[in-house]
């Protein structure tokens, strides 16, 4: 086992450590905090657990949060400037905001009961837009709950955002070069998020001047439920990139250069099972996809916009695309 | 929905009866039972090195039994029970059709004192009836319950024995029980020495051992398998043909829950990991999973809403209707492979949604006595691990590792080095990677194999800076840096007539071979060489020595040949000879060069040299030989196709190609640089408008934000120097990159490095910090009355780091320092020295005062708990402690910094 932070050199994507979570049932989500030091997991056993990850990959459990009354689907960490705040959503239709106290215990800061069905997905907005959380529910609605600097909880609900139900939600990054002129307080960055639902659609929502949420784009290419959407973090790449995956066994990468309106799509080679989860690395250069057969594949965009699977041992049907760089061997 | 599976062939022979038992003593062991033999298998745990991010950590079942025992070749064994025992892990009770029961010890360790009862044979109290079912008591492991058929009315069909007190007569059972009929199956209730569930011809009953009487009995059809839930200890289940029945152990009412299956049930088990979850397998095979109301200490933990009570289901959904909690899945693959087989299965010991299926062999194998000669055609039995209804989630972290959760397992994985930019950024910054090309070059070479293009980049950037600084050659550094050589040198590259083709070899030595390489010369070509570091940067700069010290023999040789033409060849040979004895490359190259130019007429020599050159591993040596001996018409492609950085290719082209070809080469190279986004190619495009897209592409491919930020900051610097305006979209982009880098360094907690980098950038761009930070005024105010307590406004503290504020010594606090000068309420104290805010850290007796730093008197506080103290005291405290110094606070302040 690797110790003191050394990374095993030759392992392609090796496992450093396994963690005994003590969860009694399937883990539905795991999220690392802003600094990557703490890991929150949630499970069908109704509990949320928080682990501290040390630099050598070892870990210790620091808390178990037991206030939900159903399977907990997702967790999301707030930016540390708001303190140690976590939000969880559950089958019990509730969203709980948790805050860590000085002694390391966690209190429920706020409870949101605005949905009439299971809340499937939750995501904290970038810190530029206050302590704001967006959540997607099986009742077809999306809620945006904001804790204003004055200490109030504001709730906005988009009813019937997706027919049958919403499955996934992800905020757009705030760094939009279009609006980043130095010393200029021109147009504020648009406040947007993307959602995926049971109507096979991916939708983009934007907040208007009145603070109301408007659907500005509908992306339709999936032929079955969209299970997961993820907006790529901004790393100075002058494109907006969204990944979506669903029950139609496909992962679609939607791209649009700034200041254009047309989305171009790249469909990853077909998977053999439904897609559960897509997520971007922090640098936005790697897309991790987990599918129903419990396999995880990592994708990286090579030259010529071809996407290569960087752990091709797992992905039977998607052979890595040959890039011009490695044809000479 | 499809399922994941791994299968392994195992050595179990075919028999009419096949059972799987999990060990009560070790969750990683399972035993197969046939009327002929018992075999124990082990689930191997997977070592970390074999784990991949891609796969669920399924344990492997050993393909050979770790131990096995031939019970009876005549196959009269009918049932088996594995004894729970911490010391003797492999004791089995085997029941036979002639009412005999044998206690077997399969442990290989002969040294262990085996209990006296082992290998005892006892018979069911005189009745010659076959055992039908056996079970060990989980809390009193010496108690064995055995079920018998009932032939005559007074026959005892259930007996419980204490095996330590067996007598030869075998009629000393503890509790002979008369039940109403032939006993089919029995199962003890977990953690109870007193309760046992049985099924007989008349139905199912709960036997209360403590009162030595029958408990509640439910009449029903014949129930075959009885299985109690050992995890939640709340339910028992049994089956009969296509029907599965569940009883609550508390109420034991007849119709708690039952359901029909499509095919006859072959086996049932309760999950070992998920509470109250029953797994049923039918003959198809088909798997049913039912999750019953969740109990925790006897209370049903279900969500009660206005629409009723909701219960969890195996795949996480919930419903208020038990039937809807039932999910089923047909295993088509197995059906096709093994139609009409009898399967048996066990829940997986570490994965909630996985089961281990034992597929029996499809053909009967020879009798065990001849088993050494196995038939070729028989298909062996197989263990199959099947995962149902599970999915994997991933958590990305800034540092590179990602957490992967699947089922109930969680693991931390690492990205490969080149995909984990945080680690690289971290190490580069710590090594001083910043705005100095020379330092950056050192950092890149020190870090080894990573980024050849970066080495090339910093090499030419460094030589360009030194080459152009303070020299009167009509070229400005900023201009060259921004617009590249393409715009500056190449437009003037046309060689003048009089210095055209500086060449001291006869123009056409061997007729049709064409002109042997000419060294094209013009001041601008020389300037290119100098700017890209292929000529010494000044007097006293021994380029060869430097290259050799960097272990670049090939490049040193080529550099000599290029810069000194024919005399250079001789010097190059001398250089090569020095190392020729130890390096094959060098000796071949030295030999090839030795024939130049004298052997140019010898066709065979030339051919040999060119052939030998292809075997050289050093690309520069290879180029050197090939250029000297090749036809001019081949030179273009030789230079173009060699795997060396673009800047070195360009130098070779500058040295050997004619004006026309050089122009073509430049256009081609530019195209290549731009399409492949070769970072080292920025020398041609410059860091300005043409270079930015290359940086952007490079960033996309490598994630190396740090280098891109440094380069783009240089773009700003040189634009500033030249007084040229950066197009707004580029300046926005550069600011965006910088913002992202800062954010990234915050996440990776490289705060100090970020500060250093920011300061260096401000210096480079001659910028002051933004006004709101530079002019920020910090002062201390009383928490009660809000009045400032640092008395003199002119001494307001400014520009300090957020959590550290300098408090000058006591004299600035107008009162005695223990209370607010306005409201006289007490001021907070340093948590370590207990002196009031505004006091000096020096006054503490422990303070040595020797190594005092200007920051010692600063105050600092924990962002979490808010406790503050003198920075010196707190840093001393946290050298040894992790907890807040305040006795009434349990904040682990140090974790915020770890």
Interface residues (C-beta under 8 A of the other chain):
Chain A: X1 X7 X8 X9 X11 X12 X13 X14 X15 X16 X17 X18 X19 X21 X23 X24 X25 X26 X27 X28 X29 X30 X31 X32 X34 X35 X36 X37 X39 X41 X43 X44 X46 X52 X53 X54 X55 X57 X59 X69 X70 X71 X73 X83 X84 X91 X92 X93 X102 X103 X104 X175 X177 X178 X180 X181 X182 X234 X235 X236 X237 X238 X272 X273 X274 X276 X277 X279 X280 X281 X282 X283 X285 X286 X288 X290 X291 X292 X293 X294 X295 X296 X297 X298 X300 X301 X302 X303 X310 X311 X313 X314 X315 X324 X325 X328
Chain B: X1 X2 X3 X4 X48 X49 X51 X52 X53 X54 X55 X56 X57 X273 X274 X275 X301 X302 X303 X304 X305 X310 X312 X315 X316 X317 X318 X352 X353 X387 X389 X390 X391 X392 X393 X394 X395 X396 X397 X398 X399 X400 X401 X402 X403 X404 X405 X406 X407 X408 X409 X410 X411 X412 X413 X414 X415 X416 X417 X419 X420 X421 X422 X423 X643 X675 X676 X677 X696 X699 X700 X701 X702 X703 X705 X708 X728 X729 X731 X732 X733 X735 X736 X737 X739 X740 X743 X744 X747 X748 X749 X864 X865 X889 X890 X891 X892 X895 X898
